[in-house]
Amino acid sequence: MAQAGLGDSTAWPASLAPERFGVSLGTGSGGAGSTEVAYTALLEQKVTRLRPMTVVLAMNNAIAAHVSMEFGLKGPSSTISNACASSATSIGEAFRQIRHGYADAMLAGGSEALLNRGTIKAWQAMHTLAKPHADGDEASCRPFSADRSGLVLAEGAAMLVLEEWESAKRRGANILAELSGYASTTDAHHLTQPEPQGQARAMTLALADAGLGASDIGYLNAHGTATDVGDVVETSAIKLVFQANAGRLPVSSSKGVHGHAMGAAGAMEFIASVLALRAQQLPPTAFLDNPDPRCDLDYIPLLARDCTGMRAVMSNSFAFGGSNAVLIAKAA
């Protein structure tokens, strides 16, 4: 909010009313830590009375409620829980709120705080977590690498101020980029196994929404979780959409650096994509010194790359349950 020039609500322009400023927030697990504290107290410590605030601390929409109260935002409020696609979907739906006239501005993004015993054990039981790597624990998340062994859970939060273009221009806002395309699809295929056609459809629809062709995208931030199946399926989906251009499209996964923040991942990675667009520099895929032959696109191994003249970027978020969300930004 401070970066958008809106940190002090008393200084807002009269044209930007709090009643037209909403919140759209994504989270996979909400207050997972509060839930675990409550269950531990009840089942292990055998307490007879839980903390009175347990429900409101644990509920998924508590995050959006707190943000609304902090900044006095009285417009539309929603919390989206679409697993790993939560915050990308929340940004896209906020975009639609503004586009269709329900709001003039939205604070949109996601938050995830799931590093607790129960959540980690549950993911461990699915055999999806990375094994410690010989080069050190920090090298364990290795998207598109032949020796990848799974994802690394992470926590984080990332938020964007979305504002109607003319409103932002009138008040002299520092416009970082134009959010120009969004699409959401469902595989309707399997709870945990992704499907390339559903992912490809989301990318194709987002391009159409932005009024762009595949050749207009200068960089794609992949979902790239470093799971064996997921990275191969996403590679196939990108080929379906970009076809002859797929081999020339720079693609990377930033999860090798920050891990997989689940419900917050889409917002974190879309912001990384916007910053790449502004800097005209492509973030690399960490630890990709031995690519999987099945992941044969330009995954920007190890080192960042300059990309002068880049005009548009795409960010993919694909989730358990077959939920897919794709965002596209153009240079402002």
Phi and psi in degrees as GROMACS dihedral restraints (atoms count N, CA, C in turn):
[ dihedral_restraints ]
;  ai    aj    ak    al  type     phi  dphi    fc
    3     4     5     6     1   -64.6    20    10
    4     5     6     7     1   -42.1    20    10
    6     7     8     9     1   -63.3    20    10
    7     8     9    10     1   -31.1    20    10
    9    10    11    12     1   -83.0    20    10
   10    11    12    13     1     1.6    20    10
   12    13    14    15     1    76.9    20    10
   13    14    15    16     1    23.8    20    10
   15    16    17    18     1  -125.9    20    10
   16    17    18    19     1    23.5    20    10
   18    19    20    21     1   -68.1    20    10
   19    20    21    22     1   -28.8    20    10
   21    22    23    24     1  -112.7    20    10
   22    23    24    25     1   105.5    20    10
   24    25    26    27     1   -63.9    20    10
   25    26    27    28     1   -22.8    20    10
   27    28    29    30     1   -70.2    20    10
   28    29    30    31     1   -17.1    20    10
   30    31    32    33     1  -100.5    20    10
   31    32    33    34     1     4.7    20    10
   33    34    35    36     1   -64.3    20    10
   34    35    36    37     1   147.6    20    10
   36    37    38    39     1   -66.7    20    10
   37    38    39    40     1   150.4    20    10
   39    40    41    42     1   -60.4    20    10
   40    41    42    43     1   -25.8    20    10
   42    43    44    45     1   -71.7    20    10
   43    44    45    46     1   -14.7    20    10
   45    46    47    48     1  -107.9    20    10
   46    47    48    49     1    85.2    20    10
   48    49    50    51     1   -80.3    20    10
   49    50    51    52     1   139.8    20    10
   51    52    53    54     1   -56.0    20    10
   52    53    54    55     1   -30.9    20    10
   54    55    56    57     1   -68.9    20    10
   55    56    57    58     1   -13.9    20    10
   57    58    59    60     1  -111.8    20    10
   58    59    60    61     1    15.4    20    10
   60    61    62    63     1  -120.4    20    10
   61    62    63    64     1   113.9    20    10
   63    64    65    66     1  -113.7    20    10
   64    65    66    67     1  -176.3    20    10
   66    67    68    69     1  -131.3    20    10
   67    68    69    70     1   133.7    20    10
   69    70    71    72     1  -133.7    20    10
   70    71    72    73     1   111.5    20    10
   72    73    74    75     1  -128.3    20    10
   73    74    75    76     1   138.9    20    10
   75    76    77    78     1  -111.3    20    10
   76    77    78    79     1   141.5    20    10
   78    79    80    81     1  -155.1    20    10
   79    80    81    82     1   142.9    20    10
   81    82    83    84     1   -85.8    20    10
   82    83    84    85     1   -39.6    20    10
   84    85    86    87     1  -120.3    20    10
   85    86    87    88     1    -4.6    20    10
   87    88    89    90     1    57.1    20    10
   88    89    90    91     1  -136.4    20    10
   90    91    92    93     1   -85.2    20    10
   91    92    93    94     1    62.0    20    10
   93    94    95    96     1   -60.3    20    10
   94    95    96    97     1   -35.1    20    10
   96    97    98    99     1   -65.6    20    10
   97    98    99   100     1   -40.2    20    10
   99   100   101   102     1   -66.1    20    10
  100   101   102   103     1   -37.2    20    10
  102   103   104   105     1   -63.6    20    10
  103   104   105   106     1   -43.7    20    10
  105   106   107   108     1   -66.1    20    10
  106   107   108   109     1   -41.1    20    10
  108   109   110   111     1   -58.1    20    10
  109   110   111   112     1   -41.9    20    10
  111   112   113   114     1   -66.3    20    10
  112   113   114   115     1   -46.4    20    10
  114   115   116   117     1   -66.8    20    10
  115   116   117   118     1   -37.0    20    10
  117   118   119   120     1   -63.5    20    10
  118   119   120   121     1   -44.1    20    10
  120   121   122   123     1   -62.9    20    10
  121   122   123   124     1   -39.7    20    10
  123   124   125   126     1   -75.1    20    10
  124   125   126   127     1   -44.7    20    10
  126   127   128   129     1   -94.5    20    10
  127   128   129   130     1   -27.5    20    10
  129   130   131   132     1  -103.7    20    10
  130   131   132   133     1   -45.3    20    10
  132   133   134   135     1   -86.6    20    10
  133   134   135   136     1   -10.1    20    10
  135   136   137   138     1    59.4    20    10
  136   137   138   139     1    35.4    20    10
  138   139   140   141     1   -68.2    20    10
  139   140   141   142     1   155.7    20    10
  141   142   143   144     1  -100.3    20    10
  142   143   144   145     1   -11.6    20    10
  144   145   146   147     1  -140.6    20    10
  145   146   147   148     1   124.0    20    10
  147   148   149   150     1   -85.0    20    10
  148   149   150   151     1   165.5    20    10
  150   151   152   153     1   -58.6    20    10
  151   152   153   154     1   134.2    20    10
  153   154   155   156     1   -59.6    20    10
  154   155   156   157     1   -24.9    20    10
  156   157   158   159     1   -90.7    20    10
  157   158   159   160     1     8.2    20    10
  159   160   161   162     1   -55.7    20    10
  160   161   162   163     1   -47.8    20    10
  162   163   164   165     1   -63.4    20    10
  163   164   165   166     1   -47.7    20    10
  165   166   167   168     1   -74.8    20    10
  166   167   168   169     1   -19.5    20    10
  168   169   170   171     1   -79.0    20    10
  169   170   171   172     1   -32.1    20    10
  171   172   173   174     1   -89.7    20    10
  172   173   174   175     1   -24.2    20    10
  174   175   176   177     1   -64.9    20    10
  175   176   177   178     1   141.6    20    10
  177   178   179   180     1   -60.0    20    10
  178   179   180   181     1   -34.7    20    10
  180   181   182   183     1   -83.4    20    10
  181   182   183   184     1     2.1    20    10
  183   184   185   186     1   -60.7    20    10
  184   185   186   187     1   -33.8    20    10
  186   187   188   189     1   -65.0    20    10
  187   188   189   190     1   -49.2    20    10
  189   190   191   192     1   -62.8    20    10
  190   191   192   193     1   -37.7    20    10
  192   193   194   195     1   -63.5    20    10
  193   194   195   196     1   -44.8    20    10
  195   196   197   198     1   -63.4    20    10
  196   197   198   199     1   -42.4    20    10
  198   199   200   201     1   -63.6    20    10
  199   200   201   202     1   -42.0    20    10
  201   202   203   204     1   -59.7    20    10
  202   203   204   205     1   -44.6    20    10
  204   205   206   207     1   -68.3    20    10
  205   206   207   208     1   -37.5    20    10
  207   208   209   210     1   -59.8    20    10
  208   209   210   211     1   -40.1    20    10
  210   211   212   213     1  -110.5    20    10
  211   212   213   214     1     2.6    20    10
  213   214   215   216     1    67.1    20    10
  214   215   216   217     1    38.3    20    10
  216   217   218   219     1   -90.6    20    10
  217   218   219   220     1   118.3    20    10
  219   220   221   222     1  -113.8    20    10
  220   221   222   223     1    10.2    20    10
  222   223   224   225     1   -83.6    20    10
  223   224   225   226     1  -159.1    20    10
  225   226   227   228     1   -59.0    20    10
  226   227   228   229     1   141.8    20    10
  228   229   230   231     1  -132.1    20    10
  229   230   231   232     1   130.7    20    10
  231   232   233   234     1  -146.2    20    10
  232   233   234   235     1   150.5    20    10
  234   235   236   237     1  -123.3    20    10
  235   236   237   238     1   125.5    20    10
  237   238   239   240     1  -112.5    20    10
  238   239   240   241     1   128.8    20    10
  240   241   242   243     1  -121.7    20    10
  241   242   243   244     1    87.1    20    10
  243   244   245   246     1  -117.3    20    10
  244   245   246   247     1    44.3    20    10
  246   247   248   249     1    51.8    20    10
  247   248   249   250     1  -129.4    20    10
  249   250   251   252     1   -70.7    20    10
  250   251   252   253     1   -11.3    20    10
  252   253   254   255     1   -98.4    20    10
  253   254   255   256     1     7.3    20    10
  255   256   257   258     1   -57.4    20    10
  256   257   258   259     1   -55.2    20    10
  258   259   260   261     1   -76.0    20    10
  259   260   261   262     1   -30.6    20    10
  261   262   263   264     1   -64.9    20    10
  262   263   264   265     1   -40.8    20    10
  264   265   266   267     1   -65.4    20    10
  265   266   267   268     1   -38.8    20    10
  267   268   269   270     1   -64.7    20    10
  268   269   270   271     1   -37.1    20    10
  270   271   272   273     1   -67.1    20    10
  271   272   273   274     1   -44.4    20    10
  273   274   275   276     1   -63.1    20    10
  274   275   276   277     1   -41.2    20    10
  276   277   278   279     1   -71.5    20    10
  277   278   279   280     1   -31.8    20    10
  279   280   281   282     1   -64.7    20    10
  280   281   282   283     1   -41.2    20    10
  282   283   284   285     1   -55.4    20    10
  283   284   285   286     1   -44.0    20    10
  285   286   287   288     1   -69.3    20    10
  286   287   288   289     1   -34.8    20    10
  288   289   290   291     1   -57.0    20    10
  289   290   291   292     1   -43.1    20    10
  291   292   293   294     1   -72.9    20    10
  292   293   294   295     1   -45.6    20    10
  294   295   296   297     1   -58.1    20    10
  295   296   297   298     1   -37.7    20    10
  297   298   299   300     1   -95.2    20    10
  298   299   300   301     1     8.5    20    10
  300   301   302   303     1    86.5    20    10
  301   302   303   304     1    12.3    20    10
  303   304   305   306     1   -84.9    20    10
  304   305   306   307     1   -16.2    20    10
  306   307   308   309     1  -153.2    20    10
  307   308   309   310     1   157.9    20    10
  309   310   311   312     1   -97.3    20    10
  310   311   312   313     1   -25.4    20    10
  312   313   314   315     1  -152.0    20    10
  313   314   315   316     1   151.4    20    10
  315   316   317   318     1  -141.2    20    10
  316   317   318   319     1   137.8    20    10
  318   319   320   321     1   -92.4    20    10
  319   320   321   322     1   115.5    20    10
  321   322   323   324     1  -134.5    20    10
  322   323   324   325     1   142.5    20    10
  324   325   326   327     1   162.7    20    10
  325   326   327   328     1  -141.8    20    10
  327   328   329   330     1  -161.7    20    10
  328   329   330   331     1   166.1    20    10
  330   331   332   333     1  -147.6    20    10
  331   332   333   334     1   140.2    20    10
  333   334   335   336     1  -146.4    20    10
  334   335   336   337     1   130.7    20    10
  336   337   338   339     1  -139.0    20    10
  337   338   339   340     1    85.3    20    10
  339   340   341   342     1  -121.6    20    10
  340   341   342   343     1    11.6    20    10
  342   343   344   345     1   -82.3    20    10
  343   344   345   346     1    78.3    20    10
  345   346   347   348     1  -132.9    20    10
  346   347   348   349     1   168.4    20    10
  348   349   350   351     1   -57.9    20    10
  349   350   351   352     1   -47.8    20    10
  351   352   353   354     1   -63.9    20    10
  352   353   354   355     1   -45.2    20    10
  354   355   356   357     1   -64.5    20    10
  355   356   357   358     1   -43.9    20    10
  357   358   359   360     1   -63.4    20    10
  358   359   360   361     1   -43.0    20    10
  360   361   362   363     1   -64.1    20    10
  361   362   363   364     1   -36.9    20    10
  363   364   365   366     1   -64.8    20    10
  364   365   366   367     1   -43.8    20    10
  366   367   368   369     1   -67.9    20    10
  367   368   369   370     1   -36.4    20    10
  369   370   371   372     1   -61.6    20    10
  370   371   372   373     1   -36.6    20    10
  372   373   374   375     1   -66.7    20    10
  373   374   375   376     1   -22.2    20    10
  375   376   377   378     1   -83.9    20    10
  376   377   378   379     1    -5.9    20    10
  378   379   380   381     1    58.6    20    10
  379   380   381   382     1    39.9    20    10
  381   382   383   384     1  -110.6    20    10
  382   383   384   385     1    -9.3    20    10
  384   385   386   387     1   -82.5    20    10
  385   386   387   388     1   144.8    20    10
  387   388   389   390     1   -66.7    20    10
  388   389   390   391     1   148.5    20    10
  390   391   392   393     1   -86.4    20    10
  391   392   393   394     1   149.9    20    10
  393   394   395   396     1   -56.9    20    10
  394   395   396   397     1   135.5    20    10
  396   397   398   399     1   -93.3    20    10
  397   398   399   400     1   152.3    20    10
  399   400   401   402     1   -62.5    20    10
  400   401   402   403     1   -26.7    20    10
  402   403   404   405     1   -81.5    20    10
  403   404   405   406     1    -0.5    20    10
  405   406   407   408     1   122.1    20    10
  406   407   408   409     1   155.1    20    10
  408   409   410   411     1   -58.5    20    10
  409   410   411   412     1   -33.4    20    10
  411   412   413   414     1   -67.5    20    10
  412   413   414   415     1   -13.6    20    10
  414   415   416   417     1  -100.6    20    10
  415   416   417   418     1    14.1    20    10
  417   418   419   420     1   -77.8    20    10
  418   419   420   421     1   -26.0    20    10
  420   421   422   423     1   -93.2    20    10
  421   422   423   424     1   112.6    20    10
  423   424   425   426     1  -132.5    20    10
  424   425   426   427     1    73.8    20    10
  426   427   428   429     1   -56.6    20    10
  427   428   429   430     1   136.9    20    10
  429   430   431   432     1    66.0    20    10
  430   431   432   433     1     8.0    20    10
  432   433   434   435     1   -88.3    20    10
  433   434   435   436     1   148.4    20    10
  435   436   437   438     1   -63.6    20    10
  436   437   438   439     1   -27.8    20    10
  438   439   440   441     1  -103.3    20    10
  439   440   441   442     1    21.2    20    10
  441   442   443   444     1   -66.5    20    10
  442   443   444   445     1   149.4    20    10
  444   445   446   447     1  -131.1    20    10
  445   446   447   448     1     1.7    20    10
  447   448   449   450     1   144.1    20    10
  448   449   450   451     1  -176.6    20    10
  450   451   452   453     1   -90.9    20    10
  451   452   453   454     1   162.7    20    10
  453   454   455   456     1  -119.1    20    10
  454   455   456   457     1   122.1    20    10
  456   457   458   459     1   -67.6    20    10
  457   458   459   460     1   144.1    20    10
  459   460   461   462     1  -142.2    20    10
  460   461   462   463     1   163.2    20    10
  462   463   464   465     1  -116.0    20    10
  463   464   465   466     1   156.7    20    10
  465   466   467   468     1   170.3    20    10
  466   467   468   469     1   175.3    20    10
  468   469   470   471     1  -151.6    20    10
  469   470   471   472     1   146.4    20    10
  471   472   473   474     1  -153.2    20    10
  472   473   474   475     1   134.4    20    10
  474   475   476   477     1  -135.2    20    10
  475   476   477   478     1   148.3    20    10
  477   478   479   480     1  -122.4    20    10
  478   479   480   481     1   147.3    20    10
  480   481   482   483     1   -95.5    20    10
  481   482   483   484     1   116.2    20    10
  483   484   485   486     1  -100.9    20    10
  484   485   486   487     1   135.2    20    10
  486   487   488   489     1  -143.4    20    10
  487   488   489   490     1   144.4    20    10
  489   490   491   492     1   -55.8    20    10
  490   491   492   493     1   135.3    20    10
  492   493   494   495     1   -55.4    20    10
  493   494   495   496     1   -50.3    20    10
  495   496   497   498     1   -65.9    20    10
  496   497   498   499     1   -34.9    20    10
  498   499   500   501     1   -63.5    20    10
  499   500   501   502     1   -44.8    20    10
  501   502   503   504     1   -64.0    20    10
  502   503   504   505     1   -39.9    20    10
  504   505   506   507     1   -66.5    20    10
  505   506   507   508     1   -41.5    20    10
  507   508   509   510     1   -60.5    20    10
  508   509   510   511     1   -38.8    20    10
  510   511   512   513     1   -92.3    20    10
  511   512   513   514     1     4.9    20    10
  513   514   515   516     1    71.9    20    10
  514   515   516   517     1    32.6    20    10
  516   517   518   519     1   -65.9    20    10
  517   518   519   520     1   151.0    20    10
  519   520   521   522     1   -82.1    20    10
  520   521   522   523     1    94.2    20    10
  522   523   524   525     1   -80.5    20    10
  523   524   525   526     1   119.1    20    10
  525   526   527   528     1   -80.8    20    10
  526   527   528   529     1   -37.8    20    10
  528   529   530   531     1  -170.0    20    10
  529   530   531   532     1   170.9    20    10
  531   532   533   534     1  -106.6    20    10
  532   533   534   535     1   116.0    20    10
  534   535   536   537     1   -73.4    20    10
  535   536   537   538     1   112.4    20    10
  537   538   539   540     1  -119.1    20    10
  538   539   540   541     1   -14.9    20    10
  540   541   542   543     1  -147.3    20    10
  541   542   543   544     1   142.7    20    10
  543   544   545   546     1  -153.0    20    10
  544   545   546   547     1   142.2    20    10
  546   547   548   549     1  -151.3    20    10
  547   548   549   550     1   148.6    20    10
  549   550   551   552     1  -133.6    20    10
  550   551   552   553     1   129.9    20    10
  552   553   554   555     1  -134.8    20    10
  553   554   555   556     1   168.0    20    10
  555   556   557   558     1  -128.0    20    10
  556   557   558   559     1   134.6    20    10
  558   559   560   561     1   -67.4    20    10
  559   560   561   562     1   -37.0    20    10
  561   562   563   564     1    52.3    20    10
  562   563   564   565     1    46.5    20    10
  564   565   566   567     1  -127.4    20    10
  565   566   567   568     1   -53.9    20    10
  567   568   569   570     1  -162.9    20    10
  568   569   570   571     1   148.5    20    10
  570   571   572   573     1   -65.6    20    10
  571   572   573   574     1   -36.2    20    10
  573   574   575   576     1  -121.8    20    10
  574   575   576   577     1   -15.4    20    10
  576   577   578   579     1   -96.2    20    10
  577   578   579   580     1   118.2    20    10
  579   580   581   582     1   -71.9    20    10
  580   581   582   583     1   163.5    20    10
  582   583   584   585     1  -133.4    20    10
  583   584   585   586     1   126.4    20    10
  585   586   587   588     1   -63.7    20    10
  586   587   588   589     1   -33.2    20    10
  588   589   590   591     1   -65.1    20    10
  589   590   591   592     1   -39.6    20    10
  591   592   593   594     1   -66.4    20    10
  592   593   594   595     1   -41.2    20    10
  594   595   596   597     1   -65.3    20    10
  595   596   597   598     1   -43.0    20    10
  597   598   599   600     1   -63.5    20    10
  598   599   600   601     1   -38.3    20    10
  600   601   602   603     1   -62.9    20    10
  601   602   603   604     1   -38.6    20    10
  603   604   605   606     1   -63.8    20    10
  604   605   606   607     1   -43.7    20    10
  606   607   608   609     1   -64.2    20    10
  607   608   609   610     1   -42.4    20    10
  609   610   611   612     1   -64.2    20    10
  610   611   612   613     1   -43.6    20    10
  612   613   614   615     1   -66.5    20    10
  613   614   615   616     1   -36.9    20    10
  615   616   617   618     1   -65.5    20    10
  616   617   618   619     1   -40.5    20    10
  618   619   620   621     1   -60.9    20    10
  619   620   621   622     1   -44.0    20    10
  621   622   623   624     1   -64.0    20    10
  622   623   624   625     1   -39.6    20    10
  624   625   626   627     1   -63.2    20    10
  625   626   627   628     1   -35.2    20    10
  627   628   629   630     1   -83.7    20    10
  628   629   630   631     1    -8.5    20    10
  630   631   632   633     1    69.7    20    10
  631   632   633   634     1    33.0    20    10
  633   634   635   636     1  -120.1    20    10
  634   635   636   637     1   159.6    20    10
  636   637   638   639     1  -101.5    20    10
  637   638   639   640     1   166.2    20    10
  639   640   641   642     1   -57.8    20    10
  640   641   642   643     1   -34.3    20    10
  642   643   644   645     1   -72.1    20    10
  643   644   645   646     1   -10.9    20    10
  645   646   647   648     1   -80.4    20    10
  646   647   648   649     1   -17.3    20    10
  648   649   650   651     1   -80.7    20    10
  649   650   651   652     1   124.0    20    10
  651   652   653   654     1   -95.8    20    10
  652   653   654   655     1   -14.7    20    10
  654   655   656   657     1  -160.5    20    10
  655   656   657   658     1   141.1    20    10
  657   658   659   660     1  -124.2    20    10
  658   659   660   661     1   121.6    20    10
  660   661   662   663     1   -88.7    20    10
  661   662   663   664     1   109.3    20    10
  663   664   665   666     1   -77.4    20    10
  664   665   666   667     1   157.1    20    10
  666   667   668   669     1   -63.8    20    10
  667   668   669   670     1   -46.5    20    10
  669   670   671   672     1    38.2    20    10
  670   671   672   673     1    69.3    20    10
  672   673   674   675     1   -84.6    20    10
  673   674   675   676     1   -11.6    20    10
  675   676   677   678     1    78.6    20    10
  676   677   678   679     1    22.1    20    10
  678   679   680   681     1   -89.7    20    10
  679   680   681   682     1   153.0    20    10
  681   682   683   684     1   -60.7    20    10
  682   683   684   685     1   -49.1    20    10
  684   685   686   687     1   -75.0    20    10
  685   686   687   688     1   -44.9    20    10
  687   688   689   690     1   -58.8    20    10
  688   689   690   691     1   -44.1    20    10
  690   691   692   693     1   -67.1    20    10
  691   692   693   694     1   -36.4    20    10
  693   694   695   696     1   -70.8    20    10
  694   695   696   697     1   -42.6    20    10
  696   697   698   699     1   -63.7    20    10
  697   698   699   700     1   -42.8    20    10
  699   700   701   702     1   -64.9    20    10
  700   701   702   703     1   -38.0    20    10
  702   703   704   705     1   -58.0    20    10
  703   704   705   706     1   -44.7    20    10
  705   706   707   708     1   -64.0    20    10
  706   707   708   709     1   -40.8    20    10
  708   709   710   711     1   -64.1    20    10
  709   710   711   712     1   -41.8    20    10
  711   712   713   714     1   -62.2    20    10
  712   713   714   715     1   -40.4    20    10
  714   715   716   717     1   -64.1    20    10
  715   716   717   718     1   -37.6    20    10
  717   718   719   720     1   -61.5    20    10
  718   719   720   721     1   -37.6    20    10
  720   721   722   723     1   -83.4    20    10
  721   722   723   724     1   -47.8    20    10
  723   724   725   726     1   -92.1    20    10
  724   725   726   727     1   -13.7    20    10
  726   727   728   729     1    45.5    20    10
  727   728   729   730     1  -117.4    20    10
  729   730   731   732     1   -62.8    20    10
  730   731   732   733     1   -24.7    20    10
  732   733   734   735     1   -85.4    20    10
  733   734   735   736     1    -9.1    20    10
  735   736   737   738     1   -58.0    20    10
  736   737   738   739     1   -41.7    20    10
  738   739   740   741     1   -69.3    20    10
  739   740   741   742     1   -20.2    20    10
  741   742   743   744     1   -97.6    20    10
  742   743   744   745     1    -8.0    20    10
  744   745   746   747     1   -80.6    20    10
  745   746   747   748     1   121.8    20    10
  747   748   749   750     1   -70.0    20    10
  748   749   750   751     1   127.4    20    10
  750   751   752   753     1  -133.3    20    10
  751   752   753   754     1   141.9    20    10
  753   754   755   756     1  -151.2    20    10
  754   755   756   757     1   162.1    20    10
  756   757   758   759     1  -116.8    20    10
  757   758   759   760     1   124.3    20    10
  759   760   761   762     1   -85.0    20    10
  760   761   762   763     1    -2.2    20    10
  762   763   764   765     1   -64.8    20    10
  763   764   765   766     1   -21.3    20    10
  765   766   767   768     1   -61.4    20    10
  766   767   768   769     1   -22.4    20    10
  768   769   770   771     1   -95.5    20    10
  769   770   771   772     1   -47.4    20    10
  771   772   773   774     1  -108.5    20    10
  772   773   774   775     1    -1.1    20    10
  774   775   776   777     1    75.2    20    10
  775   776   777   778     1  -172.5    20    10
  777   778   779   780     1  -105.3    20    10
  778   779   780   781     1   106.2    20    10
  780   781   782   783     1   -90.1    20    10
  781   782   783   784     1    22.7    20    10
  783   784   785   786     1    48.2    20    10
  784   785   786   787     1  -111.4    20    10
  786   787   788   789     1   -62.8    20    10
  787   788   789   790     1   -21.9    20    10
  789   790   791   792     1   -94.5    20    10
  790   791   792   793     1    -8.7    20    10
  792   793   794   795     1   -61.1    20    10
  793   794   795   796     1   -44.8    20    10
  795   796   797   798     1   -59.9    20    10
  796   797   798   799     1   -42.1    20    10
  798   799   800   801     1   -68.2    20    10
  799   800   801   802     1   -43.2    20    10
  801   802   803   804     1   -58.4    20    10
  802   803   804   805     1   -44.2    20    10
  804   805   806   807     1   -77.9    20    10
  805   806   807   808     1   -30.3    20    10
  807   808   809   810     1   -67.6    20    10
  808   809   810   811     1   -40.1    20    10
  810   811   812   813     1   -63.3    20    10
  811   812   813   814     1   -40.8    20    10
  813   814   815   816     1   -59.9    20    10
  814   815   816   817     1   -37.6    20    10
  816   817   818   819     1   -67.4    20    10
  817   818   819   820     1   -42.6    20    10
  819   820   821   822     1   -63.1    20    10
  820   821   822   823     1   -42.5    20    10
  822   823   824   825     1   -67.1    20    10
  823   824   825   826     1   -34.3    20    10
  825   826   827   828     1   -63.5    20    10
  826   827   828   829     1   -40.1    20    10
  828   829   830   831     1   -63.3    20    10
  829   830   831   832     1   -43.5    20    10
  831   832   833   834     1   -69.4    20    10
  832   833   834   835     1   -39.1    20    10
  834   835   836   837     1   -81.7    20    10
  835   836   837   838     1   -13.4    20    10
  837   838   839   840     1    56.2    20    10
  838   839   840   841     1    42.7    20    10
  840   841   842   843     1  -141.3    20    10
  841   842   843   844     1   135.0    20    10
  843   844   845   846     1   -96.7    20    10
  844   845   846   847     1   125.5    20    10
  846   847   848   849     1   -72.4    20    10
  847   848   849   850     1   142.0    20    10
  849   850   851   852     1   -86.5    20    10
  850   851   852   853     1   170.5    20    10
  852   853   854   855     1   -93.4    20    10
  853   854   855   856     1   115.0    20    10
  855   856   857   858     1   -66.7    20    10
  856   857   858   859     1   147.2    20    10
  858   859   860   861     1    66.3    20    10
  859   860   861   862     1    15.7    20    10
  861   862   863   864     1   -90.3    20    10
  862   863   864   865     1    68.2    20    10
  864   865   866   867     1   -98.8    20    10
  865   866   867   868     1    -5.1    20    10
  867   868   869   870     1  -145.1    20    10
  868   869   870   871     1    80.3    20    10
  870   871   872   873     1   -63.8    20    10
  871   872   873   874     1   146.7    20    10
  873   874   875   876     1   -68.4    20    10
  874   875   876   877     1   126.7    20    10
  876   877   878   879     1   -57.1    20    10
  877   878   879   880     1   -22.9    20    10
  879   880   881   882     1   -78.4    20    10
  880   881   882   883     1   -16.2    20    10
  882   883   884   885     1  -107.8    20    10
  883   884   885   886     1    78.4    20    10
  885   886   887   888     1  -106.4    20    10
  886   887   888   889     1    30.1    20    10
  888   889   890   891     1   -94.9    20    10
  889   890   891   892     1   178.3    20    10
  891   892   893   894     1   -81.2    20    10
  892   893   894   895     1    87.1    20    10
  894   895   896   897     1   -90.6    20    10
  895   896   897   898     1    22.7    20    10
  897   898   899   900     1    45.4    20    10
  898   899   900   901     1    66.4    20    10
  900   901   902   903     1   -68.1    20    10
  901   902   903   904     1   130.2    20    10
  903   904   905   906     1    70.6    20    10
  904   905   906   907     1   -42.3    20    10
  906   907   908   909     1  -122.8    20    10
  907   908   909   910     1   140.0    20    10
  909   910   911   912     1   -63.6    20    10
  910   911   912   913     1   160.5    20    10
  912   913   914   915     1  -140.3    20    10
  913   914   915   916     1   135.1    20    10
  915   916   917   918     1   -70.3    20    10
  916   917   918   919     1   147.4    20    10
  918   919   920   921     1  -147.0    20    10
  919   920   921   922     1    68.3    20    10
  921   922   923   924     1   -64.1    20    10
  922   923   924   925     1   136.0    20    10
  924   925   926   927     1    92.2    20    10
  925   926   927   928     1     1.8    20    10
  927   928   929   930     1   -64.8    20    10
  928   929   930   931     1   131.1    20    10
  930   931   932   933     1  -114.9    20    10
  931   932   933   934     1   -16.9    20    10
  933   934   935   936     1  -154.5    20    10
  934   935   936   937     1   147.6    20    10
  936   937   938   939     1  -132.8    20    10
  937   938   939   940     1   155.0    20    10
  939   940   941   942     1  -124.2    20    10
  940   941   942   943     1   144.0    20    10
  942   943   944   945     1  -129.7    20    10
  943   944   945   946     1   124.8    20    10
  945   946   947   948     1   -99.7    20    10
  946   947   948   949     1   139.6    20    10
  948   949   950   951     1  -137.8    20    10
  949   950   951   952     1   117.9    20    10
  951   952   953   954     1  -125.3    20    10
  952   953   954   955     1   137.1    20    10
  954   955   956   957     1  -128.9    20    10
  955   956   957   958     1   159.0    20    10
  957   958   959   960     1   -52.6    20    10
  958   959   960   961     1   146.0    20    10
  960   961   962   963     1    91.1    20    10
  961   962   963   964     1    -5.1    20    10
  963   964   965   966     1    78.8    20    10
  964   965   966   967     1    23.0    20    10
  966   967   968   969     1   -87.6    20    10
  967   968   969   970     1   127.9    20    10
  969   970   971   972     1  -123.9    20    10
  970   971   972   973     1   135.3    20    10
  972   973   974   975     1  -137.5    20    10
  973   974   975   976     1   132.5    20    10
  975   976   977   978     1  -129.9    20    10
  976   977   978   979     1   133.2    20    10
  978   979   980   981     1  -119.3    20    10
  979   980   981   982     1   144.7    20    10
  981   982   983   984     1  -129.9    20    10
  982   983   984   985     1   134.6    20    10
  984   985   986   987     1  -122.7    20    10
  985   986   987   988     1   142.9    20    10
  987   988   989   990     1  -107.4    20    10
  988   989   990   991     1   153.8    20    10
  990   991   992   993     1   -62.2    20    10
  991   992   993   994     1   137.7    20    10
